[in-house]
Amino acid sequence: MRISVGTKLYLSVLSVFLVFAVAFIVFQQTREKQYKVDTLNLKLQDYNTRMEEYLHLFPDYSEQALDAYVKSHNMPHLRVTLISPSGHVMYDSSLKQYGHVANHASRPEVAAALSKGVGSTVERNSKTVNGDFFYSATYFANDSLIIRTALPYTSDLAKSLQADQHYIWFAFGAILLLTVILYRFTRRLDDNIQRLRTFATRADHGESLDTEDLVGFPADELGEIAERIIKIYKRLQTTRREQDVLKRQLTQNIAHELKTPVASIQGYLETILDNPNTSDTARDMFLKRCYAQSQRLTSLLQDISTLNRMDDAPEMMGNEQVNISDIVANIQKETALQLQQKHMAVVNNLPQGIVVKGNPSLLYSVFRNLTDNAIAYAGEGTTITLAATPINRHETYDDANYLPKWHFSFCDNGVGVPAEHLPRLFERFYRVDKGRSRKMGGTGLGLAIVKNAVILHGGSISVKNNEGGGLAFDFTL
C-alpha cells in the first residue's frame, strides 16, 4: 500500500523532532551532571585549600592536629588523605596505620593533580578501604604536598549528581503535543490531497464532479485552494460546453447560410445545362444571378474569415495610426451611388484629423458595415448622421504621441428596430427580417464584425432606437 504524502510528512517531521529531543535530553543530562560534578569538586577543592592554610600552623603534620581539623571542619563521611609528591601516604583520616598502604602516585586524581595542579575522579574503587569514592586532589607545590578529599559514592551521592528529570517529562509532553498537532495537520493535508486526487481522476476520466467527497474541504488555506481549483475547473467545463453549443449553432448557421447561395448557383447552372436551347437573354440572366450569388458567397466567406481572425489571433492584427476622418470620407465616396439611388443623405459632423491606433482594415469595416446596414434597412429618404467627441479632452499628457479616446455616434432617422430585437442585434447571423435581409444581400455578420472590431480596439458599443425613429449606435475607439 502506497504511503500518502501526509503520512510521509508526519513520519519525517516526527522522526526529526524525536532525534532532536533525544539528542537534547542526552546533552542536557550530560551537561547537568557535569555541572554538579564540577560543583562538588569545587567544594572539595575549597576544603583542600583551607586545610593547606591550616597546616601552616602545624608544619610537622601531627596526626592529632589533623584529626582535630577534620573533626572541627567535618563533612559527613568525608575522608582526607595527605600524600607526598612521590606517592607516599602521610595521613588518612580513615586509617591509623599507613605502613601497609600502597604508593598512591598512580592514582588517577593524584597523577592529574601532580600534572595540572588539581584532579578528580568520579566513582573510583578504593583498594585501601574497599569502596567507591568521589575523589578531589590538589597539589600544593610550595609545600610539596597533595591534599586529597573523598566522599563515599553512595546511592545518595549518585542521586545528588544525577541530572534533574523534570525537563525530561517536559520534553516527552512537548513530543506528545507535537504528535497530536502534527497528526491533525497532516490528516487535513491528506484529506485535501485525497480529494484533489479524486477530483483529478474523475476529471481525467470525464466523470461527474458533483459528489459528496468533493465538497466540504477543511477550512484552511489548502482547502480553500482546492475548492477554488475545482470551481475554476467546473467553470471551464461549463464554458467549454457553452462554446461547443455555440460552435454547433455557428456551424449550423454557416452551413445554412452557405446552402442558399450554393443551391441558387447550382439551380441556375442546372437550368442552363438542361436547356441547351435557352435564349441568350435568359442564359445571361441566369449567369448574372449566379454571379450575384457567388458575390454573396464571397462576402460571406470573407466575413467569416474576418471574425475567425479576430477570435483566434487578435494579436496578429497589425496596429498603426489610422485617420478615421479620411476613412469615413472615402466610404461616403464609395457609397455615393447607393445613397443617391435611395435618396439618402449623410451628415458628417466628424472633426478633421481624428486619429486612433488600430488595424486599418477592421476600423474601415466598422464604419462600412454601419453605413451598409443603414443603406439597406433605414429606408428611402432618410439621413445618416455621424459625430465624434474626444473623451479625454481636458487632460494633459507628457507623451507627444498620446492619442485620445474618441466617442462616436452613428445614427439614422429610419424605421428602426423593434425593441425586443435590440439585445440580439450583434449576434452572428441574427436577422430581424430573415427573408428581407437575404434579398438585400446581407451576410448576417456585419454587426457582429462591428462589435468584435470595436472590442478589439479597447472600446465598447451599444445600440438603441432614436426617439424620432431610426437606430443610434454609440461606440468608443
HELIX and SHEET records of a PDB file:
HELIX    1   1 VAL A    5  LEU A   55  1                                  51    
HELIX    2   2 GLU A   63  SER A   72  1                                  10    
HELIX    3   3 PRO A  108  LYS A  116  1                                   9    
HELIX    4   4 ALA A  141  ASP A  143  5                                   3    
HELIX    5   5 SER A  155  LEU A  161  1                                   7    
HELIX    6   6 HIS A  166  HIS A  205  1                                  40    
HELIX    7   7 GLU A  212  LEU A  214  5                                   3    
HELIX    8   8 GLU A  221  ASP A  274  1                                  54    
HELIX    9   9 ASP A  280  ASP A  312  1                                  33    
HELIX   10  10 PRO A  314  MET A  316  5                                   3    
HELIX   11  11 ILE A  324  GLU A  334  1                                  11    
HELIX   12  12 ALA A  336  GLN A  341  1                                   6    
HELIX   13  13 PRO A  360  TYR A  377  1                                  18    
HELIX   14  14 ALA A  419  ARG A  424  5                                   6    
HELIX   15  15 LYS A  434  LYS A  439  1                                   6    
HELIX   16  16 GLY A  446  LEU A  456  1                                  11    
SHEET    1   A 5 VAL A  89  ASP A  92  0                                        
SHEET    2   A 5 ARG A  79  ILE A  83 -1                                        
SHEET    3   A 5 LEU A 145  PRO A 152 -1                                        
SHEET    4   A 5 GLY A 131  PHE A 140 -1                                        
SHEET    5   A 5 VAL A 118  SER A 126 -1                                        
SHEET    1   B 2 GLU A 320  ASN A 323  0                                        
SHEET    2   B 2 VAL A 355  GLY A 358 -1                                        
SHEET    1   C 5 ALA A 345  ASN A 348  0                                        
SHEET    2   C 5 THR A 383  PRO A 390  1                                        
SHEET    3   C 5 TRP A 406  ASP A 412 -1                                        
SHEET    4   C 5 LEU A 471  THR A 476 -1                                        
SHEET    5   C 5 ILE A 461  ASN A 465 -1                                        
END                                                                             
